């Protein structure tokens, strides 16, 4: 088990040993939710939308700005 500090601004970090064991690739986003039944905080990995979308298209000049609306839709879908 690893321990990390949560500061007064709600910031924390994922300990290096957890990253190595989990196979999480950075950069990524973490979606947080609280499971009231179990009383636990759960962090789920959400891929960087740019990386997610770039792998879906063959446009070498693809930028985040070009697909920002699609990336926003991904975040909204994940929030549900």
TIBA-771645 format. One record per atom (N, C-alpha, C): residue number from 1; atom name; x, y, z. Coordinates in Angstrom, 1 decimal, padded with zeros to 4 digits. Example, Ala and Ser with C-alpha at 12.3 -4.5 7.8 and 13.67 -1.06 7.14 Angstrom:
% residues 2
<1, "N", <013.2, -005.7, 007.8>>;
<1, "CA", <012.3, -004.5, 007.8>>;
<1, "C", <013.2, -003.3, 007.8>>;
<2, "N", <012.8, -002.2, 007.1>>;
<2, "CA", <013.7, -001.1, 007.1>>;
<2, "C", <012.9, 000.0, 007.9>>;
This chain:
% residues 80
<1, "N", <000.8, -001.2, 000.0>>;
<1, "CA", <000.0, 000.0, 000.0>>;
<1, "C", <000.9, 001.2, 000.0>>;
<2, "N", <000.5, 002.3, -000.8>>;
<2, "CA", <001.2, 003.5, -000.9>>;
<2, "C", <000.4, 004.6, -000.3>>;
<3, "N", <001.0, 005.7, 000.1>>;
<3, "CA", <000.4, 006.8, 000.7>>;
<3, "C", <000.8, 008.1, -000.1>>;
<4, "N", <-000.2, 009.0, -000.3>>;
<4, "CA", <000.1, 010.3, -000.9>>;
<4, "C", <-000.7, 011.3, -000.1>>;
<5, "N", <-000.2, 012.5, -000.2>>;
<5, "CA", <-000.8, 013.6, 000.6>>;
<5, "C", <-001.8, 014.4, -000.3>>;
<6, "N", <-002.9, 014.8, 000.3>>;
<6, "CA", <-003.9, 015.6, -000.4>>;
<6, "C", <-003.8, 017.0, 000.2>>;
<7, "N", <-003.5, 018.0, -000.6>>;
<7, "CA", <-003.3, 019.3, 000.0>>;
<7, "C", <-004.6, 020.1, 000.1>>;
<8, "N", <-004.5, 021.3, 000.6>>;
<8, "CA", <-005.7, 022.1, 000.9>>;
<8, "C", <-006.4, 022.6, -000.4>>;
<9, "N", <-005.7, 022.4, -001.6>>;
<9, "CA", <-006.2, 022.8, -002.9>>;
<9, "C", <-006.8, 021.5, -003.6>>;
<10, "N", <-006.8, 020.4, -002.9>>;
<10, "CA", <-007.3, 019.2, -003.5>>;
<10, "C", <-006.3, 018.5, -004.4>>;
<11, "N", <-005.1, 018.9, -004.4>>;
<11, "CA", <-004.1, 018.3, -005.3>>;
<11, "C", <-003.4, 017.1, -004.6>>;
<12, "N", <-003.0, 016.1, -005.4>>;
<12, "CA", <-002.3, 014.9, -004.9>>;
<12, "C", <-001.5, 014.4, -006.0>>;
<13, "N", <-000.8, 013.3, -005.8>>;
<13, "CA", <000.0, 012.7, -006.8>>;
<13, "C", <-000.2, 011.2, -006.7>>;
<14, "N", <000.1, 010.5, -007.8>>;
<14, "CA", <000.0, 009.0, -007.7>>;
<14, "C", <001.4, 008.5, -007.5>>;
<15, "N", <001.6, 007.8, -006.4>>;
<15, "CA", <003.0, 007.3, -006.1>>;
<15, "C", <003.6, 006.5, -007.2>>;
<16, "N", <004.9, 006.6, -007.4>>;
<16, "CA", <005.6, 006.0, -008.5>>;
<16, "C", <005.4, 004.5, -008.6>>;
<17, "N", <005.4, 003.8, -007.4>>;
<17, "CA", <005.2, 002.4, -007.4>>;
<17, "C", <003.8, 002.0, -007.9>>;
<18, "N", <002.8, 002.8, -007.6>>;
<18, "CA", <001.5, 002.5, -008.1>>;
<18, "C", <001.4, 002.7, -009.6>>;
<19, "N", <002.0, 003.7, -010.1>>;
<19, "CA", <002.1, 003.9, -011.6>>;
<19, "C", <002.7, 002.8, -012.3>>;
<20, "N", <003.8, 002.3, -011.7>>;
<20, "CA", <004.6, 001.2, -012.4>>;
<20, "C", <003.7, -000.1, -012.4>>;
<21, "N", <003.1, -000.4, -011.3>>;
<21, "CA", <002.3, -001.6, -011.2>>;
<21, "C", <001.0, -001.6, -012.0>>;
<22, "N", <000.4, -000.4, -012.1>>;
<22, "CA", <-000.9, -000.2, -012.8>>;
<22, "C", <-000.7, -000.2, -014.3>>;
<23, "N", <000.4, 000.2, -014.8>>;
<23, "CA", <000.6, 000.3, -016.2>>;
<23, "C", <000.0, 001.6, -016.8>>;
<24, "N", <-000.4, 002.5, -015.9>>;
<24, "CA", <-000.9, 003.8, -016.4>>;
<24, "C", <000.1, 004.5, -017.2>>;
<25, "N", <-000.3, 005.0, -018.3>>;
<25, "CA", <000.6, 005.8, -019.2>>;
<25, "C", <000.3, 007.3, -019.0>>;
<26, "N", <001.3, 008.1, -018.8>>;
<26, "CA", <001.1, 009.5, -018.7>>;
<26, "C", <001.5, 010.2, -020.0>>;
<27, "N", <000.9, 011.2, -020.5>>;
<27, "CA", <-000.1, 011.9, -019.7>>;
<27, "C", <-001.5, 011.3, -019.8>>;
<28, "N", <-002.3, 011.5, -018.8>>;
<28, "CA", <-003.6, 011.0, -018.8>>;
<28, "C", <-004.4, 011.8, -017.8>>;
<29, "N", <-005.7, 011.6, -017.8>>;
<29, "CA", <-006.6, 012.3, -016.8>>;
<29, "C", <-007.1, 011.2, -015.9>>;
<30, "N", <-007.5, 011.6, -014.7>>;
<30, "CA", <-008.1, 010.8, -013.7>>;
<30, "C", <-009.5, 011.3, -013.5>>;
<31, "N", <-010.5, 010.4, -013.6>>;
<31, "CA", <-011.9, 010.7, -013.3>>;
<31, "C", <-012.1, 010.2, -011.9>>;
<32, "N", <-012.6, 011.1, -011.0>>;
<32, "CA", <-012.8, 010.7, -009.6>>;
<32, "C", <-014.3, 010.5, -009.3>>;
<33, "N", <-014.6, 009.5, -008.5>>;
<33, "CA", <-015.9, 009.4, -008.0>>;
<33, "C", <-015.9, 008.7, -006.6>>;
<34, "N", <-016.9, 009.0, -005.9>>;
<34, "CA", <-017.0, 008.5, -004.5>>;
<34, "C", <-018.1, 007.4, -004.5>>;
<35, "N", <-017.8, 006.2, -004.1>>;
<35, "CA", <-018.7, 005.1, -003.9>>;
<35, "C", <-019.3, 005.2, -002.5>>;
<36, "N", <-020.5, 005.7, -002.4>>;
<36, "CA", <-021.1, 005.8, -001.0>>;
<36, "C", <-021.3, 004.5, -000.3>>;
<37, "N", <-021.7, 003.5, -001.1>>;
<37, "CA", <-022.0, 002.2, -000.5>>;
<37, "C", <-020.7, 001.6, 000.2>>;
<38, "N", <-019.6, 001.7, -000.5>>;
<38, "CA", <-018.4, 001.1, 000.0>>;
<38, "C", <-017.6, 002.1, 000.8>>;
<39, "N", <-017.9, 003.4, 000.7>>;
<39, "CA", <-017.2, 004.4, 001.4>>;
<39, "C", <-015.7, 004.6, 000.8>>;
<40, "N", <-015.6, 004.4, -000.5>>;
<40, "CA", <-014.2, 004.6, -001.1>>;
<40, "C", <-014.2, 005.6, -002.2>>;
<41, "N", <-013.1, 006.2, -002.4>>;
<41, "CA", <-012.9, 007.1, -003.5>>;
<41, "C", <-012.2, 006.3, -004.6>>;
<42, "N", <-012.7, 006.5, -005.8>>;
<42, "CA", <-012.2, 005.7, -006.9>>;
<42, "C", <-011.7, 006.6, -008.0>>;
<43, "N", <-010.5, 006.4, -008.5>>;
<43, "CA", <-009.9, 007.1, -009.6>>;
<43, "C", <-009.8, 006.2, -010.8>>;
<44, "N", <-010.4, 006.6, -011.9>>;
<44, "CA", <-010.4, 005.9, -013.1>>;
<44, "C", <-009.6, 006.6, -014.1>>;
<45, "N", <-008.8, 005.9, -014.9>>;
<45, "CA", <-007.9, 006.5, -015.9>>;
<45, "C", <-008.7, 006.9, -017.1>>;
<46, "N", <-008.6, 008.1, -017.6>>;
<46, "CA", <-009.1, 008.6, -018.9>>;
<46, "C", <-008.0, 009.0, -019.7>>;
<47, "N", <-007.9, 008.4, -020.9>>;
<47, "CA", <-006.8, 008.8, -021.8>>;
<47, "C", <-006.8, 010.2, -022.1>>;
<48, "N", <-005.7, 010.8, -022.4>>;
<48, "CA", <-005.6, 012.2, -022.9>>;
<48, "C", <-006.4, 012.2, -024.2>>;
<49, "N", <-007.4, 013.1, -024.3>>;
<49, "CA", <-008.3, 013.1, -025.5>>;
<49, "C", <-007.5, 013.3, -026.8>>;
<50, "N", <-006.5, 014.1, -026.8>>;
<50, "CA", <-005.7, 014.3, -028.0>>;
<50, "C", <-005.1, 013.0, -028.4>>;
<51, "N", <-004.5, 012.2, -027.5>>;
<51, "CA", <-003.9, 010.9, -027.9>>;
<51, "C", <-005.0, 010.0, -028.3>>;
<52, "N", <-006.1, 009.9, -027.6>>;
<52, "CA", <-007.2, 009.1, -028.0>>;
<52, "C", <-007.7, 009.4, -029.4>>;
<53, "N", <-007.9, 010.6, -029.7>>;
<53, "CA", <-008.4, 011.0, -031.0>>;
<53, "C", <-007.4, 010.9, -032.1>>;
<54, "N", <-006.1, 011.2, -031.8>>;
<54, "CA", <-005.1, 011.1, -032.8>>;
<54, "C", <-004.9, 009.7, -033.3>>;
<55, "N", <-005.1, 008.7, -032.5>>;
<55, "CA", <-005.0, 007.3, -032.9>>;
<55, "C", <-006.1, 006.9, -033.8>>;
<56, "N", <-007.2, 007.6, -033.8>>;
<56, "CA", <-008.4, 007.3, -034.6>>;
<56, "C", <-008.4, 007.9, -036.0>>;
<57, "N", <-007.5, 008.8, -036.3>>;
<57, "CA", <-007.5, 009.5, -037.5>>;
<57, "C", <-006.1, 009.5, -038.1>>;
<58, "N", <-006.0, 009.5, -039.4>>;
<58, "CA", <-004.7, 009.4, -040.1>>;
<58, "C", <-004.2, 010.8, -040.6>>;
<59, "N", <-004.8, 011.9, -040.1>>;
<59, "CA", <-004.4, 013.2, -040.4>>;
<59, "C", <-003.1, 013.6, -039.6>>;
<60, "N", <-002.0, 013.7, -040.3>>;
<60, "CA", <-000.7, 014.0, -039.6>>;
<60, "C", <-000.7, 015.4, -039.0>>;
<61, "N", <-001.6, 016.3, -039.5>>;
<61, "CA", <-001.7, 017.7, -039.0>>;
<61, "C", <-002.8, 017.8, -038.0>>;
<62, "N", <-003.3, 016.8, -037.4>>;
<62, "CA", <-004.3, 016.8, -036.4>>;
<62, "C", <-003.8, 017.5, -035.2>>;
<63, "N", <-004.6, 018.5, -034.7>>;
<63, "CA", <-004.3, 019.1, -033.5>>;
<63, "C", <-005.5, 019.1, -032.5>>;
<64, "N", <-005.2, 019.3, -031.3>>;
<64, "CA", <-006.3, 019.3, -030.3>>;
<64, "C", <-007.3, 020.4, -030.6>>;
<65, "N", <-006.9, 021.6, -031.1>>;
<65, "CA", <-007.8, 022.6, -031.5>>;
<65, "C", <-008.8, 022.2, -032.6>>;
<66, "N", <-008.3, 021.3, -033.5>>;
<66, "CA", <-009.2, 020.8, -034.6>>;
<66, "C", <-010.3, 019.9, -034.1>>;
<67, "N", <-010.0, 019.2, -033.0>>;
<67, "CA", <-011.0, 018.2, -032.5>>;
<67, "C", <-011.5, 018.5, -031.1>>;
<68, "N", <-011.3, 019.8, -030.7>>;
<68, "CA", <-011.7, 020.2, -029.3>>;
<68, "C", <-013.1, 019.8, -029.0>>;
<69, "N", <-014.0, 020.0, -029.9>>;
<69, "CA", <-015.4, 019.7, -029.6>>;
<69, "C", <-015.6, 018.2, -029.4>>;
<70, "N", <-014.9, 017.4, -030.1>>;
<70, "CA", <-015.0, 015.9, -029.9>>;
<70, "C", <-014.4, 015.6, -028.6>>;
<71, "N", <-013.3, 016.2, -028.2>>;
<71, "CA", <-012.6, 015.9, -026.9>>;
<71, "C", <-013.6, 016.3, -025.8>>;
<72, "N", <-014.2, 017.5, -025.9>>;
<72, "CA", <-015.2, 017.9, -024.9>>;
<72, "C", <-016.3, 016.9, -024.8>>;
<73, "N", <-016.8, 016.4, -025.9>>;
<73, "CA", <-017.9, 015.4, -025.9>>;
<73, "C", <-017.4, 014.1, -025.1>>;
<74, "N", <-016.1, 013.8, -025.3>>;
<74, "CA", <-015.6, 012.6, -024.5>>;
<74, "C", <-015.7, 012.8, -023.0>>;
<75, "N", <-015.3, 014.0, -022.6>>;
<75, "CA", <-015.3, 014.3, -021.2>>;
<75, "C", <-016.8, 014.4, -020.7>>;
<76, "N", <-017.7, 014.9, -021.4>>;
<76, "CA", <-019.1, 015.0, -021.0>>;
<76, "C", <-019.6, 013.5, -020.9>>;
<77, "N", <-019.3, 012.7, -021.8>>;
<77, "CA", <-019.8, 011.3, -021.8>>;
<77, "C", <-019.2, 010.6, -020.6>>;
<78, "N", <-017.9, 010.8, -020.3>>;
<78, "CA", <-017.3, 010.2, -019.1>>;
<78, "C", <-017.9, 010.7, -017.8>>;
<79, "N", <-018.4, 011.9, -017.8>>;
<79, "CA", <-018.9, 012.5, -016.6>>;
<79, "C", <-020.2, 011.8, -016.2>>;
<80, "N", <-020.9, 011.2, -017.1>>;
<80, "CA", <-022.2, 010.6, -016.8>>;
<80, "C", <-022.1, 009.3, -016.0>>;
